[in-house]
Amino acid sequence: MATRTVRDATRELLRELGLTTVFGNPGTTEIAFLTDWPDDFTYVLALQEASVVAMADGYARASRRPVLVNLHSAGGVGHALGHVFTAYRNNAPLIIVAGQQTRSLLPDEPFLGAVDATSFPKPYVKWSCEPARAEDVPAALARAYHMATQAPMGPVFVSVPVDDWDVETDKPIPSRPRIPGFAPDPATLDELVSALDAAERPAIVVGPGVDDEGAVPDVVELAERVGAGVWASPMSSRCSFPEDHPQFFGFLQPERQMLASALTDHDLVVVIGAPAFTYHVYRGESEISPPKLFLVSDDDQILARAAVGTGIRSTPKLAIRALVERAAAHEAPKARARMEKPAAATPISPDFAYATIAEVLPDNAIVVEEAPSHRNELHDHLPITSTDAGFLAVASGTLGYGLPAAVGAAMARPDRKVVAILGDGSSMYCIQALWTAAQHNLPVTFVIFDNSQYAAVRILGEAAGGEKVPGVDLGGIDFPALAGSMGLRTSVVERAEDLKPTLEAALPDEGPHLVHVRIDPNPRKLY
């Protein structure tokens, strides 16, 4: 009778949990895990560990399913940590398995060994473990799965010594169903229902947690029922309300005074699936003006650190459904005016570029965005209307997420076109992810906005009084040559009149296509 190893037991568990797609970049401490790779498993190779994690993050967020990540010991984990931080802020359910050196060598701090491996990714993992015995590896991975997928979701980390995989085991597979969400406290929900019924000018602020749960249709129903204007939370990394809806009021800015001013006309604010609030710049203190504020979140830390308001701990969808069922109906507020398309000009302005993309964007496309200096222009001219993971961005601010995340999203949702809109600076952090897109012939259109600088740094630096700030000028990067060398088709746009026909030719491409767009380099105000 064939012996059953820890590797065999782990693969049985991974099949039961649906974790047969693995994103990784292998090293020698992972060989024992990867050897005799099963035909029913898919290994997605990325050429650097930061790209590995961002791809897996895009895959998990687009599919709303957990995914397994395989990294190499301390060095590979170190490369990946910037996007482990991003996955933590994105609430992406990643189960990260890293190789560790042979147990018998660890006392001597061997080559490729990780000293205190479980502490290395903290505090940006929900749970971290190196099993005490080889036989405990499957149980550790089962626990990791439940930690990653229960609310609030996020990455977890398991370090496995290389010699554990060949150890024989007869322990049963520790598999059980995912842990579901949880409902709000009834008494506090009563208070919120009463506040909604009494409010004359209510607002709902939606955050990424709403789309995380696929609850956008539910929050639309709630807003329409209670007659609320809907705002997107500051720096939201997902679209949680259709931006062409007449009750969509716009985007809150990550600055106290501007945010308070936007909400000043509301007599009730209900924040769902977001902090209250996320700020990026400081220009002075300002108090939120509505007499009542409620904060609905599944994250106890978000609820604990909120300076004002009544906290309700609940996963968003259950709270929204309870409010839909109980709140009284009100008239809808007056719709806000929409911006007109800007005129064509060369050099191409970001607002014209976004408005043009809006004209040609396929229905039900997934937009992955990382052009930090142009987020306001995106808000003004490219409304996101898909209510199913239609928009993905980075919640952490760590550059380099968008390009590989678009690759992962395309692998997760092969039925949908993925359009990645990226700055030139942020693209270069994980440019090697283009190779993976080409290897899998993924239907992604990468649109690079090239203004030859880290414009967001320049804009905010100058706004803060900085002069002659170094390290913000780029230029001279031949994106078509880079992409072509990795197997992509490419196009270049330098004149406004060429943008629409070039995009119309590139978007139907069934494989990856990079469109290099020369953007007006003149910095603009961010907030």
C-alpha positions as CSV (number, residue, x, y, z in Angstrom):
1,M,0.0,0.0,0.0
2,A,1.4,3.4,-1.0
3,T,2.4,5.7,1.9
4,R,0.5,8.9,2.4
5,T,2.7,12.0,3.0
6,V,2.1,15.4,4.3
7,R,2.3,16.6,0.7
8,D,-0.5,14.1,-0.3
9,A,-2.7,15.1,2.6
10,T,-2.2,18.8,1.9
11,R,-3.2,18.3,-1.7
12,E,-6.3,16.5,-0.7
13,L,-7.2,19.4,1.6
14,L,-6.5,22.0,-1.1
15,R,-8.8,20.1,-3.5
16,E,-11.6,20.1,-0.9
17,L,-11.2,23.8,-0.3
18,G,-11.0,24.7,-4.0
19,L,-7.4,26.0,-3.8
20,T,-6.1,24.3,-6.9
21,T,-4.8,27.6,-8.5
22,V,-1.5,28.6,-7.0
23,F,0.4,31.8,-7.7
24,G,4.1,31.6,-7.0
25,N,7.7,32.0,-7.8
26,P,9.7,28.9,-6.8
27,G,12.9,28.4,-4.9
28,T,14.7,25.4,-3.6
29,T,12.8,25.4,-0.3
30,E,9.6,24.9,-2.3
31,I,10.7,22.0,-4.4
32,A,9.3,19.4,-2.1
33,F,5.9,21.0,-2.2
34,L,5.9,21.4,-6.0
35,T,7.4,18.0,-7.0
36,D,5.1,15.7,-9.0
37,W,2.7,18.6,-9.6
38,P,-0.9,17.3,-10.0
39,D,-2.5,17.7,-13.4
40,D,-5.7,19.2,-11.8
41,F,-3.7,22.0,-10.2
42,T,-2.7,25.2,-12.0
43,Y,0.6,26.9,-11.1
44,V,0.7,30.6,-12.2
45,L,4.3,31.7,-12.5
46,A,5.2,35.4,-11.9
47,L,8.7,36.6,-12.3
48,Q,9.0,38.4,-8.9
49,E,7.3,37.8,-5.6
50,A,5.6,41.3,-5.4
51,S,3.9,40.5,-8.7
52,V,2.9,37.1,-7.3
53,V,1.0,38.5,-4.4
54,A,-0.6,41.3,-6.4
55,M,-1.7,38.9,-9.1
56,A,-3.2,36.6,-6.4
57,D,-4.9,39.6,-4.8
58,G,-6.5,40.6,-8.1
59,Y,-7.6,37.0,-8.6
60,A,-9.1,36.8,-5.1
61,R,-10.9,40.1,-5.2
62,A,-12.3,39.6,-8.7
63,S,-13.6,36.1,-7.9
64,R,-14.4,36.7,-4.3
65,R,-12.6,33.4,-3.5
66,P,-9.5,32.7,-1.5
67,V,-6.4,31.7,-3.3
68,L,-3.1,30.0,-2.4
69,V,0.2,31.9,-2.7
70,N,3.6,30.1,-2.7
71,L,6.7,32.2,-1.8
72,H,10.3,31.4,-1.3
73,S,11.7,31.6,2.3
74,A,12.8,34.9,3.8
75,G,14.1,36.5,0.6
76,G,11.0,35.8,-1.4
77,V,8.7,36.9,1.4
78,G,10.8,40.0,1.8
79,H,10.2,40.9,-1.9
80,A,6.5,40.3,-1.5
81,L,5.9,42.3,1.7
82,G,4.8,45.5,0.1
83,H,1.9,43.8,-1.5
84,V,1.2,41.6,1.5
85,F,0.6,45.0,3.2
86,T,-1.7,45.9,0.2
87,A,-3.6,42.6,0.5
88,Y,-4.1,43.3,4.2
89,R,-5.6,46.8,3.4
90,N,-7.6,45.3,0.5
91,N,-9.1,42.5,2.7
92,A,-7.9,40.0,0.1
93,P,-8.2,36.4,1.4
94,L,-4.7,35.1,0.5
95,I,-3.3,31.9,2.0
96,I,0.5,32.4,1.8
97,V,2.7,29.3,2.1
98,A,6.4,30.0,2.3
99,G,9.2,27.5,2.2
100,Q,11.6,27.2,5.1
101,Q,14.9,25.4,5.4
102,T,15.3,21.9,6.7
103,R,14.4,21.6,10.4
104,S,17.7,20.1,11.4
105,L,19.6,23.0,9.9
106,L,17.6,25.8,11.5
107,P,19.6,26.1,14.7
108,D,22.7,27.1,12.6
109,E,20.8,29.9,10.7
110,P,21.4,28.2,7.3
111,F,21.6,29.7,3.9
112,L,18.0,30.5,2.8
113,G,16.7,30.0,6.3
114,A,14.1,32.4,7.8
115,V,14.9,33.5,11.4
116,D,11.6,33.8,13.2
117,A,9.7,33.3,10.0
118,T,6.2,33.9,11.5
119,S,7.1,37.4,12.7
120,F,8.5,38.6,9.4
121,P,5.1,39.4,7.7
122,K,3.5,40.8,10.9
123,P,1.5,42.9,11.5
124,Y,0.0,42.7,8.0
125,V,-1.3,39.2,8.2
126,K,-4.3,38.1,10.2
127,W,-2.5,34.9,11.5
128,S,0.9,33.5,11.1
129,C,2.2,30.0,11.9
130,E,5.1,27.6,11.5
131,P,3.7,24.2,12.5
132,A,5.5,22.5,15.5
133,R,5.4,19.1,13.6
134,A,5.3,18.1,10.0
135,E,2.0,16.2,10.7
136,D,0.4,19.5,11.7
137,V,0.9,21.2,8.3
138,P,-2.6,20.3,6.9
139,A,-4.3,21.4,10.1
140,A,-2.4,24.7,10.0
141,L,-3.5,25.3,6.4
142,A,-7.1,24.5,7.3
143,R,-7.0,27.1,10.1
144,A,-5.3,29.5,7.7
145,Y,-8.1,29.1,5.3
146,H,-10.8,29.9,7.9
147,M,-8.8,32.9,9.2
148,A,-8.4,34.3,5.7
149,T,-12.0,33.9,4.7
150,Q,-13.9,34.9,7.8
151,A,-14.8,38.6,8.1
152,P,-12.9,40.8,7.9
153,M,-11.0,38.9,5.3
154,G,-7.3,39.2,4.8
155,P,-4.0,37.4,4.1
156,V,-2.5,34.7,6.4
157,F,0.9,33.1,6.5
158,V,2.2,29.6,7.0
159,S,5.9,28.7,7.0
160,V,6.7,25.1,6.1
161,P,10.2,23.5,6.5
162,V,11.2,21.7,3.3
163,D,11.6,18.3,4.9
164,D,8.0,18.3,6.3
165,W,6.4,17.5,2.9
166,D,7.8,13.9,2.7
167,V,6.8,12.9,6.3
168,E,4.2,10.1,6.4
169,T,0.9,10.9,8.1
170,D,-2.4,9.1,8.7
171,K,-4.1,12.1,10.3
172,P,-7.6,12.9,8.8
173,I,-8.0,15.9,6.6
174,P,-9.4,18.8,8.8
175,S,-12.0,20.2,6.3
176,R,-15.2,22.0,7.1
177,P,-17.4,24.7,5.6
178,R,-16.4,28.4,5.5
179,I,-17.5,30.5,8.4
180,P,-20.4,32.8,7.4
181,G,-21.0,36.4,8.1
182,F,-22.7,37.9,11.2
183,A,-25.8,40.1,11.7
184,P,-26.1,43.4,13.6
185,D,-27.1,43.8,17.2
186,P,-30.9,44.1,17.2
187,A,-31.1,47.0,19.6
188,T,-28.6,49.2,17.8
189,L,-30.2,48.3,14.5
190,D,-33.5,49.6,15.9
191,E,-31.8,52.9,16.7
192,L,-30.5,53.1,13.1
193,V,-33.9,52.3,11.6
194,S,-35.5,55.0,13.7
195,A,-32.8,57.5,12.6
196,L,-33.4,56.6,8.9
197,D,-37.2,57.0,9.3
198,A,-36.8,60.4,10.9
199,A,-34.0,61.7,8.6
200,E,-34.9,64.4,5.9
201,R,-31.6,64.4,4.1
202,P,-29.8,61.1,4.8
203,A,-26.6,60.0,3.2
204,I,-25.0,56.6,2.8
205,V,-21.3,56.4,2.4
206,V,-20.3,53.1,0.8
207,G,-16.9,51.5,1.0
208,P,-15.2,48.6,-0.6
209,G,-16.7,46.2,1.9
210,V,-20.1,46.4,0.1
211,D,-18.7,45.1,-3.2
212,D,-16.5,42.7,-1.3
213,E,-19.7,40.8,-0.4
214,G,-21.4,41.3,-3.7
215,A,-24.0,43.5,-1.9
216,V,-24.1,46.4,-4.4
217,P,-27.6,45.6,-5.6
218,D,-28.7,45.5,-2.0
219,V,-27.3,48.9,-1.1
220,V,-28.9,50.3,-4.3
221,E,-32.3,49.0,-3.1
222,L,-31.6,50.5,0.4
223,A,-30.7,53.9,-1.0
224,E,-33.7,54.0,-3.2
225,R,-36.0,53.0,-0.4
226,V,-34.8,55.5,2.2
227,G,-34.2,58.3,-0.3
228,A,-30.5,58.7,0.5
229,G,-27.8,60.4,-1.5
230,V,-24.8,58.0,-1.8
231,W,-21.2,59.0,-1.5
232,A,-18.1,56.8,-2.2
233,S,-15.7,56.6,0.8
234,P,-12.3,58.3,0.5
235,M,-9.7,56.3,-1.5
236,S,-12.2,53.4,-2.0
237,S,-10.5,50.4,-3.7
238,R,-13.8,49.1,-5.2
239,C,-17.0,50.5,-6.7
240,S,-19.8,49.9,-4.3
241,F,-22.6,51.9,-6.0
242,P,-23.2,52.4,-9.8
243,E,-21.7,55.8,-10.5
244,D,-24.3,56.7,-13.2
245,H,-27.2,56.3,-10.7
246,P,-29.2,59.5,-10.1
247,Q,-28.7,59.1,-6.3
248,F,-24.9,58.9,-6.6
249,F,-23.5,62.1,-5.2
250,G,-19.8,61.6,-5.8
251,F,-16.5,60.9,-4.0
252,L,-15.4,62.0,-0.6
253,Q,-11.9,63.4,-0.5
254,P,-9.3,62.1,2.0
255,E,-9.0,65.4,3.8
256,R,-11.0,66.5,6.9
257,Q,-12.2,69.9,5.8
258,M,-13.3,68.9,2.3
259,L,-15.0,65.8,3.6
260,A,-16.9,67.6,6.3
261,S,-18.0,70.2,3.8
262,A,-19.3,67.6,1.4
263,L,-21.5,66.0,4.2
264,T,-22.6,69.2,5.8
265,D,-26.1,69.2,4.2
266,H,-27.0,65.8,5.5
267,D,-28.8,65.3,8.8
268,L,-27.8,61.6,9.0
269,V,-24.8,59.7,7.6
270,V,-24.6,55.9,7.5
271,V,-21.1,54.6,6.6
272,I,-21.2,51.0,5.4
273,G,-18.1,48.8,4.7
274,A,-15.6,51.6,5.1
275,P,-13.7,53.4,7.9
276,A,-15.0,56.8,9.1
277,F,-12.8,58.1,7.5
278,T,-9.6,57.5,5.6
279,Y,-7.4,60.6,5.2
280,H,-4.3,61.3,3.1
281,V,-3.4,64.9,3.7
282,Y,-3.7,67.2,6.7
283,R,-4.9,70.8,6.3
284,G,-6.4,71.3,9.7
285,E,-9.1,69.9,11.9
286,S,-12.8,69.8,11.1
287,E,-15.8,68.1,12.7
288,I,-18.3,65.9,10.9
289,S,-21.4,68.1,11.0
290,P,-24.5,65.8,10.8
291,P,-26.2,65.2,14.2
292,K,-26.2,61.5,13.7
293,L,-23.6,59.2,12.3
294,F,-23.7,55.4,12.2
295,L,-20.8,53.1,11.2
296,V,-21.5,49.6,9.9
297,S,-18.4,47.4,9.6
298,D,-17.3,43.8,10.2
299,D,-13.9,45.1,11.4
300,D,-13.7,45.7,15.2
301,Q,-10.6,47.9,14.7
302,I,-12.4,50.2,12.3
303,L,-15.3,50.5,14.8
304,A,-12.9,51.0,17.8
305,R,-10.9,53.8,16.3
306,A,-13.8,55.9,14.9
307,A,-13.8,59.2,16.6
308,V,-17.5,59.8,16.4
309,G,-20.7,57.9,15.6
310,T,-22.5,54.8,16.7
311,G,-20.8,51.5,15.7
312,I,-22.7,48.5,14.5
313,R,-20.6,45.3,14.0
314,S,-22.0,43.3,11.1
315,T,-21.0,42.0,7.7
316,P,-22.4,44.6,5.3
317,K,-24.9,42.5,3.4
318,L,-26.8,41.2,6.4
319,A,-27.0,44.7,7.8
320,I,-28.2,46.2,4.5
321,R,-30.8,43.5,4.0
322,A,-32.1,44.1,7.6
323,L,-32.4,47.8,6.9
324,V,-34.2,47.2,3.5
325,E,-36.8,45.1,5.3
326,R,-37.5,47.5,8.1
327,A,-36.8,51.1,7.1
328,A,-39.7,53.3,5.9
329,A,-39.8,54.5,2.3
330,H,-38.9,58.1,1.4
331,E,-38.6,60.2,-1.8
332,A,-35.3,60.1,-3.7
333,P,-33.1,63.3,-3.5
334,K,-32.6,65.5,-6.5
335,A,-30.0,64.1,-8.9
336,R,-26.7,65.9,-9.2
337,A,-25.4,67.4,-12.5
338,R,-22.8,65.4,-14.5
339,M,-19.7,66.8,-16.1
340,E,-19.4,67.2,-19.8
341,K,-16.7,65.7,-21.9
342,P,-13.6,68.0,-22.2
343,A,-12.4,69.2,-25.5
344,A,-9.7,67.3,-27.4
345,A,-6.2,68.8,-27.2
346,T,-2.6,67.7,-27.6
347,P,-0.9,67.0,-25.3
348,I,-3.7,64.7,-24.2
349,S,-5.3,65.7,-20.9
350,P,-6.2,63.0,-18.3
351,D,-9.8,64.1,-18.3
352,F,-10.1,63.7,-22.1
353,A,-8.4,60.3,-21.9
354,Y,-10.8,59.0,-19.2
355,A,-13.8,60.4,-21.1
356,T,-12.7,58.6,-24.2
357,I,-12.2,55.4,-22.4
358,A,-15.7,55.7,-21.1
359,E,-17.0,55.9,-24.6
360,V,-15.4,52.7,-25.7
361,L,-15.3,50.6,-22.5
362,P,-17.0,47.2,-23.1
363,D,-20.1,46.5,-21.0
364,N,-19.3,44.6,-17.8
365,A,-15.6,45.3,-18.1
366,I,-13.4,45.2,-15.0
367,V,-11.4,48.4,-14.6
368,V,-8.2,48.1,-12.6
369,E,-6.8,51.5,-11.8
370,E,-3.4,52.8,-10.6
371,A,-2.8,56.3,-11.8
372,P,-2.6,58.1,-8.5
373,S,-2.3,61.7,-9.9
374,H,-5.4,61.3,-12.0
375,R,-7.9,59.7,-9.7
376,N,-10.2,62.8,-9.7
377,E,-10.3,62.9,-13.5
378,L,-11.3,59.2,-13.4
379,H,-14.1,60.0,-10.9
380,D,-15.3,62.9,-13.1
381,H,-15.2,61.2,-16.5
382,L,-15.2,57.4,-16.2
383,P,-18.3,56.3,-14.2
384,I,-18.0,52.7,-13.1
385,T,-21.4,51.1,-13.6
386,S,-20.7,47.4,-13.2
387,T,-21.9,46.1,-9.8
388,D,-19.9,42.9,-9.8
389,A,-16.2,43.6,-9.0
390,G,-16.3,46.2,-11.8
391,F,-13.5,48.3,-10.3
392,L,-10.3,47.3,-8.4
393,A,-7.7,49.7,-7.0
394,V,-5.1,49.7,-4.2
395,A,-6.3,50.5,-0.7
396,S,-2.8,50.7,0.8
397,G,-1.2,53.3,-1.5
398,T,1.7,50.9,-2.3
399,L,2.7,51.4,-5.9
400,G,2.9,48.5,-8.3
401,Y,-0.4,46.8,-7.6
402,G,-2.5,47.6,-10.7
403,L,-0.6,45.9,-13.5
404,P,-0.2,42.4,-11.8
405,A,-3.7,42.7,-10.2
406,A,-5.2,43.1,-13.7
407,V,-3.5,39.9,-14.7
408,G,-5.0,38.0,-11.7
409,A,-8.4,39.5,-12.3
410,A,-8.3,38.3,-15.9
411,M,-7.5,34.8,-14.8
412,A,-10.3,34.9,-12.3
413,R,-12.9,36.2,-14.7
414,P,-12.1,35.0,-18.2
415,D,-15.7,35.9,-19.3
416,R,-15.0,39.6,-18.9
417,K,-12.7,42.2,-20.5
418,V,-10.1,43.7,-18.1
419,V,-8.8,47.2,-18.7
420,A,-5.9,48.4,-16.6
421,I,-5.4,52.1,-16.4
422,L,-1.9,52.8,-15.0
423,G,0.6,55.5,-14.5
424,D,4.0,55.2,-16.0
425,G,5.7,55.3,-12.5
426,S,3.5,52.7,-10.9
427,S,3.7,50.4,-13.9
428,M,7.5,50.0,-13.5
429,Y,7.3,48.5,-10.0
430,C,5.9,45.2,-11.4
431,I,6.4,45.5,-15.1
432,Q,7.4,41.8,-15.4
433,A,3.8,40.8,-14.8
434,L,3.3,41.5,-18.5
435,W,5.2,38.3,-19.2
436,T,2.6,36.3,-17.3
437,A,-0.2,38.0,-19.2
438,A,1.4,37.0,-22.4
439,Q,2.1,33.4,-21.3
440,H,-1.6,32.9,-20.5
441,N,-2.8,35.0,-23.5
442,L,-5.1,37.0,-21.2
443,P,-7.6,39.5,-22.6
444,V,-6.2,42.5,-20.8
445,T,-5.8,46.0,-22.3
446,F,-3.0,47.8,-20.4
447,V,-3.4,51.6,-20.9
448,I,-0.3,53.4,-19.7
449,F,-0.7,57.1,-18.9
450,D,2.8,58.5,-19.4
451,N,3.4,62.0,-18.0
452,S,7.1,61.3,-17.4
453,Q,7.0,61.8,-13.6
454,Y,5.8,60.7,-10.2
455,A,3.2,63.5,-10.6
456,A,1.3,62.7,-7.3
457,V,4.5,63.2,-5.3
458,R,5.3,66.5,-7.2
459,I,1.7,67.8,-6.7
460,L,1.5,67.1,-3.0
461,G,5.1,68.1,-2.4
462,E,4.6,71.5,-4.1
463,A,1.3,72.0,-2.3
464,A,3.1,71.4,1.0
465,G,5.6,74.1,0.2
466,G,8.4,71.8,-1.1
467,E,10.8,73.2,-3.7
468,K,13.2,71.4,-6.1
469,V,12.1,68.0,-4.8
470,P,14.4,65.3,-6.3
471,G,13.3,61.9,-7.6
472,V,10.1,62.8,-9.3
473,D,11.2,63.1,-12.9
474,L,11.0,60.0,-15.1
475,G,10.9,59.8,-18.9
476,G,12.7,57.8,-21.5
477,I,10.9,54.5,-20.7
478,D,9.9,52.7,-23.9
479,F,6.8,50.8,-22.8
480,P,6.0,49.3,-26.2
481,A,9.6,47.9,-26.4
482,L,9.3,46.4,-22.9
483,A,5.9,44.9,-23.6
484,G,6.9,43.7,-27.0
485,S,9.9,41.9,-25.5
486,M,7.5,40.0,-23.3
487,G,5.1,39.0,-26.0
488,L,2.4,41.7,-26.0
489,R,1.0,43.6,-28.9
490,T,1.4,47.4,-28.5
491,S,0.2,50.7,-29.7
492,V,1.3,54.3,-29.1
493,V,-1.0,57.4,-28.9
494,E,0.4,60.9,-28.9
495,R,-2.5,62.9,-30.4
496,A,-6.0,63.3,-28.9
497,E,-7.7,62.4,-32.2
498,D,-5.9,59.1,-32.3
499,L,-6.9,57.9,-28.9
500,K,-10.4,56.6,-29.6
501,P,-9.6,54.6,-32.8
502,T,-6.5,53.1,-31.1
503,L,-8.5,51.9,-28.1
504,E,-11.3,50.6,-30.4
505,A,-8.7,48.5,-32.2
506,A,-7.0,47.3,-29.0
507,L,-9.9,46.4,-26.8
508,P,-11.3,43.6,-28.9
509,D,-7.9,41.9,-28.9
510,E,-8.3,38.4,-27.3
511,G,-4.8,38.6,-25.9
512,P,-2.9,41.2,-23.9
513,H,-2.3,44.6,-25.6
514,L,-0.5,47.6,-24.2
515,V,-1.5,51.1,-25.3
516,H,1.1,53.8,-24.4
517,V,-0.6,57.2,-24.1
518,R,1.4,60.4,-23.8
519,I,-0.4,62.5,-21.2
520,D,-0.1,66.2,-20.5
521,P,2.8,66.5,-17.9
522,N,1.5,69.6,-16.2
523,P,0.7,68.7,-12.6
524,R,-2.8,69.3,-11.3
525,K,-4.2,69.7,-7.8
526,L,-5.1,66.4,-6.1
527,Y,-7.4,67.5,-3.3
